[in-house]
Amino acid sequence: DEFESQKQTAEKRGSKTLHWKGEEIPIDVAEKFIRIAKKQFENPKEPIHKREKLNEDEILIIKENAEMTEYVEGNEQPTTINHSFSQIGNLNSFIDLKEHQVEGIAWLQTLQKENLGGCLLADDMGLGKTLQLLYFIEWHSQFTDDSKPYLIVAPVSLLENWENEYQKFFSPQNLSLTLLYGATEMSKEFNREEVARLQRKHIILTNYETLRTYQFNLCAVDYAVVVLDEAQKIKTPGTLVTNVSKALSMDFKIAMTGTPVENTLVDLWCIMDFSVPGLLGNAKSFAKEFQNPLKEEETDVKELGEKLRNKIGIFIKRLKKMLRKICQKV
């Protein structure tokens, strides 16, 4: 009701967009949201059935962990792991891994070997996150006996860099590259043949807009590893791009960003809920425990940060550095 009221107010002002919780939404898109919501509220216990076609308004529905913790991956999580670095032989000789990169790759490899489903790599810009991720994917493709693809989602401005870096770092490359952005003939409707063409061992490079537009096919593929570059793109719970990212099917998922907290700690919650669903509980409880106390002067920010650090544990890299930044912001 509040959303619809603000949409109507924006229309009366002659505005073509609606500002809602930090997002700028075109009026026509807001109208689609309202139609879908009203249709869903007619039968709140079940997702809108496929036979009730909404054409372009149809979207994937997930358990968002917004007010209740409905979806959790994994049971009891370990508090420590012993990093073990596994080397590959096709890294080009002129590429030298720095100590922190070896540590980061070993961390990724160990999490995957221990069947721990995902993580957040939060190194600052310029510390070689791309090389770490590509090394991990190349290692995984050589030492894992399956034929699943690898998906890398990044802003379109960075996709060419991913392509160039993969060709630069490794010789020979163990995987072919499939570029899936810009003009594409993929159907927006679910298509078994298109899904089957993607379901093979290769790297798919795409951007967030393409992922959202072609969600029915891209989310039907079973991936070995999914990487979200500039993962702050999914910092807002409940948005289309956030929900589509969480709807992907994968064995291991990696969020990477140097700025996991741009506005509030809920940004971090949302990214972690992609990486390790349920680890930080639901968004409402998380905000009450960690975000709301920051508004109170008597809150010990350092103690709060350490509490959050302990809760996330082994599933984030460079956490101490990040928490110092949080404290400085506050």
Salt bridges, closest charged atoms under 4 A:
GLU4 OE2 - LYS38 NZ 3.04
GLU11 OE1 - LYS7 NZ 3.20
GLU24 OE2 - HIS19 NE2 3.92
GLU31 OE2 - LYS7 NZ 3.82
GLU52 OE1 - LYS39 NZ 3.83
ASP57 OD2 - ARG35 NH2 2.89
GLU58 OE1 - LYS50 NZ 3.41
GLU73 OE1 - LYS253 NZ 2.65
GLU103 OE2 - LYS317 NZ 2.97
GLU103 OE2 - ARG318 NH1 3.93
ASP123 OD1 - ARG318 NE 2.47
ASP124 OD2 - LYS321 NZ 3.89
ASP124 OD1 - LYS325 NZ 2.66
GLU189 OE1 - LYS53 NZ 3.32
ASP222 OD2 - LYS148 NZ 3.06
ASP251 OD2 - LYS148 NZ 2.93
GLU262 OE1 - LYS235 NZ 2.79
ASP273 OD2 - LYS246 NZ 3.16
GLU289 OE2 - LYS307 NZ 3.00
GLU289 OE1 - LYS311 NZ 3.35
